[in-house]
Amino acid sequence: MLKEFMQKRWVIYALGIVSGIVLTFFSFYLISSCSSNNGVTYFENPGECISSNSLKVFQVLSDGVALANEIEGEYDISTGVVVLLINDEGKYYYDDQVIKIPAGKCARQVGVYTYTTKMEIEKTVPIVKIM
């Protein structure tokens, strides 16, 4: 009787270890799949035109995309609209670069980008592509 009890105990112990390992890997998988989009969500189809004014880059991110302010007028006055400008044509952006949108084209929304500012404020801005 004692021998059977000890065998059951080892089986329960082994099952506990195996289930702990499985749950740990499953948790890692969930965490990595939730954070793998890096705050980027693309739409299936392009959305509306956000702007046909110029854009002024204020921060280039590590993967070649840039955060930019919409500007208008000859004095480059910011309208307050912030966008994430994607780089799908191999262009390189730099700080304070002014991107002029050609006539007949606009900055069309293709998704949204969520990020946290240095002041720990979460912001969501449109992802745009000049089309």
GILIN-V469514 format. One line per field, one symbol per residue. phi: phi as a letter, one per 40 degrees, with the letter a starting at -180 (. if undefined). Layout:
phi->???
This chain:
phi->.ccccccccccccccccccccccccccccccccccccfgbbcccbdccccabccbbcbaccccgcbcaccbagcbfcccgcbbbccbbbgcbcadgcbbcccdgbacccbibbbabcccgbcbbbccbbcb
